[in-house]
Amino acid sequence: MTSPAPVNRRIGPRSREYENAYFHVDSVTVEVANHDKKIFVSEHGQRVGIVIADGDRVLLVRQYRLLVDTLAWEIPGGKVDANESLLQAAFREAQEETGLRCHDLAPLVYFNPGLDTCNNPTFIFRVTKFEADVAGRLSDHEVADQVWLPLAECLRMVFAGEIMDSLTVSALLAHQVTLQQPKLLAQLASQFVPRIETHTSKVGST
């Protein structure tokens, strides 16, 4: 694909509309093609997800989710804490939600669930080498259960609507595609790794 054409636009200053300990909302007026549009941007910070794979199996965890009012099967993952690198966050989330220590965290896919009103840059890692963390503690207040399932069953659940969150859907599809086309991982490095390095340098400067 060719590079996107430059856009003639004017972006106004941001104004904080709401804030709590987990996210904040800013308003900003954008002028594009002589048309003004006020946008409310929900800033959630960065998050990580981890595909823990053992052969053709993937580890899923089960957590309560309010918007569907039920327990949902997902990959482990969560918010990147302040002064925490992406790799540190992935390692911590995997340990907290599965009780496993990961040894070969590798980039799998990067995406943002929104490009206009929701900013939540998401970094998915894949792990194939791990061990039980006997000294660690599971977050039993978050995770109700965990299960190893064949990737084929995970994908069936995606298309049957039994797995619906964007983190897990994107991760499972990326896992399947890169197993079939490993050369795609080389393309991934050109966009994923620089973002990791940029985030790491920001953490180191705080």
C-alpha positions as CSV (number, residue, x, y, z in Angstrom):
1,M,0.0,0.0,0.0
2,T,1.1,3.6,-0.7
3,S,1.7,6.0,2.1
4,P,-1.4,8.0,3.2
5,A,-1.8,11.4,1.6
6,P,-1.2,14.4,4.0
7,V,-4.4,15.7,5.5
8,N,-5.1,19.5,5.7
9,R,-6.3,19.8,9.2
10,R,-6.0,22.1,12.3
11,I,-6.1,20.6,15.8
12,G,-7.0,22.8,18.7
13,P,-5.8,22.6,22.3
14,R,-7.0,19.8,24.5
15,S,-9.3,20.4,27.5
16,R,-9.6,17.9,30.4
17,E,-13.3,17.0,30.8
18,Y,-13.1,14.1,33.3
19,E,-10.4,12.2,35.2
20,N,-10.1,9.4,37.7
21,A,-7.4,6.9,38.7
22,Y,-7.9,4.7,35.7
23,F,-8.5,7.0,32.7
24,H,-9.3,10.5,31.6
25,V,-11.3,12.2,28.9
26,D,-10.1,15.2,26.9
27,S,-12.1,17.3,24.4
28,V,-10.4,18.7,21.3
29,T,-11.8,20.6,18.3
30,V,-10.4,19.4,14.9
31,E,-10.9,21.3,11.6
32,V,-10.8,19.1,8.5
33,A,-11.9,20.3,5.1
34,N,-13.3,23.5,6.6
35,H,-15.5,21.5,8.9
36,D,-15.1,21.7,12.7
37,K,-15.7,18.6,14.8
38,K,-15.4,18.4,18.6
39,I,-14.0,15.0,19.7
40,F,-14.0,13.5,23.1
41,V,-10.9,11.3,23.5
42,S,-10.9,8.7,26.3
43,E,-7.2,8.1,27.3
44,H,-6.7,4.7,28.9
45,G,-2.9,4.4,28.6
46,Q,-1.1,1.4,27.2
47,R,-1.9,-2.3,27.8
48,V,-0.4,-5.6,27.1
49,G,-1.7,-9.1,26.3
50,I,0.1,-12.4,26.4
51,V,-0.6,-15.5,24.2
52,I,0.9,-18.4,26.3
53,A,1.2,-21.3,23.9
54,D,2.2,-24.9,24.6
55,G,2.3,-26.7,21.2
56,D,-1.1,-26.3,19.7
57,R,-2.7,-25.2,23.0
58,V,-3.3,-21.7,24.4
59,L,-3.9,-20.7,28.0
60,L,-7.1,-18.8,28.7
61,V,-8.2,-17.2,31.9
62,R,-11.8,-16.5,33.0
63,Q,-12.8,-13.2,34.5
64,Y,-16.1,-11.4,35.3
65,R,-16.9,-8.7,32.7
66,L,-19.6,-6.2,33.5
67,L,-20.7,-5.3,30.0
68,V,-21.7,-8.9,29.2
69,D,-22.5,-9.6,32.9
70,T,-20.8,-13.0,32.9
71,L,-17.5,-14.8,33.2
72,A,-15.5,-14.5,30.0
73,W,-12.6,-16.5,28.6
74,E,-9.6,-14.3,27.6
75,I,-5.9,-14.2,27.3
76,P,-4.1,-12.8,30.3
77,G,-3.3,-9.1,30.1
78,G,-3.9,-5.6,31.5
79,K,-2.8,-2.0,31.9
80,V,0.9,-1.0,31.8
81,D,1.6,0.7,35.2
82,A,3.5,3.9,35.6
83,N,7.3,3.6,35.3
84,E,6.9,0.0,34.0
85,S,8.2,-1.2,30.6
86,L,6.0,-3.1,28.2
87,L,8.0,-6.3,28.8
88,Q,7.8,-5.8,32.6
89,A,4.0,-5.4,32.4
90,A,3.6,-8.5,30.2
91,F,5.7,-10.5,32.6
92,R,3.8,-9.3,35.6
93,E,0.3,-9.8,34.1
94,A,1.1,-13.3,33.1
95,Q,2.4,-14.2,36.6
96,E,-0.5,-12.5,38.3
97,E,-3.2,-14.1,36.2
98,T,-1.7,-17.5,35.5
99,G,1.0,-18.2,38.1
100,L,3.5,-18.7,35.3
101,R,6.9,-17.1,34.8
102,C,7.5,-16.3,31.1
103,H,11.0,-16.7,29.6
104,D,10.7,-15.8,25.9
105,L,8.3,-12.9,25.6
106,A,8.2,-12.0,21.8
107,P,6.2,-9.4,19.9
108,L,3.1,-10.8,18.2
109,V,0.9,-7.9,17.1
110,Y,0.2,-4.2,17.9
111,F,-3.1,-2.5,17.6
112,N,-5.2,0.3,18.9
113,P,-8.9,-0.5,19.5
114,G,-9.9,3.1,18.5
115,L,-8.4,5.7,16.2
116,D,-10.6,8.7,17.1
117,T,-12.2,8.6,20.5
118,C,-10.5,5.8,22.4
119,N,-6.7,5.7,22.9
120,N,-5.5,2.4,24.3
121,P,-2.4,1.3,22.5
122,T,-2.2,-2.5,22.8
123,F,0.9,-4.7,22.6
124,I,0.5,-8.5,22.3
125,F,3.3,-10.8,23.1
126,R,3.7,-14.6,22.6
127,V,5.3,-17.0,25.0
128,T,6.3,-20.6,24.5
129,K,8.8,-21.1,27.3
130,F,7.5,-20.7,30.9
131,E,7.5,-22.3,34.3
132,A,5.3,-22.3,37.4
133,D,6.1,-19.5,39.8
134,V,5.9,-21.3,43.1
135,A,6.7,-18.1,45.0
136,G,4.1,-16.0,43.2
137,R,0.5,-15.4,44.0
138,L,-2.4,-15.6,41.7
139,S,-4.9,-12.7,41.5
140,D,-7.8,-14.8,42.6
141,H,-9.9,-11.7,43.1
142,E,-9.7,-11.2,39.3
143,V,-9.3,-14.7,37.8
144,A,-12.0,-17.3,38.4
145,D,-10.5,-20.1,36.4
146,Q,-7.9,-21.0,33.7
147,V,-7.8,-23.6,31.0
148,W,-5.6,-24.9,28.2
149,L,-7.5,-25.2,25.0
150,P,-6.5,-26.2,21.4
151,L,-6.1,-23.2,19.2
152,A,-8.8,-24.6,16.9
153,E,-11.2,-24.6,19.8
154,C,-10.3,-21.0,20.7
155,L,-10.9,-19.9,17.2
156,R,-14.3,-21.7,17.1
157,M,-15.2,-19.8,20.3
158,V,-14.3,-16.5,18.5
159,F,-16.6,-17.1,15.6
160,A,-19.3,-18.6,17.8
161,G,-19.3,-15.3,19.8
162,E,-18.1,-17.1,22.9
163,I,-14.9,-14.9,22.9
164,M,-15.7,-11.3,22.2
165,D,-13.1,-8.9,23.6
166,S,-10.9,-7.3,21.1
167,L,-7.7,-8.1,23.0
168,T,-8.3,-11.9,22.8
169,V,-9.8,-11.9,19.4
170,S,-6.9,-10.0,17.8
171,A,-4.3,-12.0,19.7
172,L,-5.7,-15.4,18.7
173,L,-6.1,-14.5,15.1
174,A,-2.6,-13.0,15.0
175,H,-1.2,-16.2,16.6
176,Q,-2.9,-18.4,14.0
177,V,-1.8,-16.3,11.0
178,T,1.8,-16.0,12.1
179,L,2.0,-19.7,12.7
180,Q,0.9,-20.2,9.1
181,Q,3.0,-17.3,7.8
182,P,6.0,-16.8,10.0
183,K,7.5,-14.2,7.6
184,L,4.9,-11.8,8.8
185,L,6.7,-11.5,12.1
186,A,9.6,-9.8,10.3
187,Q,7.2,-7.1,9.1
188,L,5.8,-6.8,12.6
189,A,9.2,-5.9,13.9
190,S,9.3,-2.8,11.9
191,Q,6.3,-1.3,13.7
192,F,6.3,-3.1,17.0
193,V,9.9,-2.9,18.2
194,P,10.3,0.9,17.6
195,R,7.2,1.4,19.8
196,I,8.6,-0.8,22.5
197,E,11.9,1.2,22.4
198,T,10.0,4.5,22.4
199,H,8.0,3.5,25.5
200,T,11.1,2.1,27.2
201,S,13.0,5.4,26.7
202,K,10.1,7.4,28.1
203,V,9.9,5.1,31.2
204,G,13.7,5.5,31.7
205,S,13.4,9.3,31.6
206,T,10.7,9.6,34.3
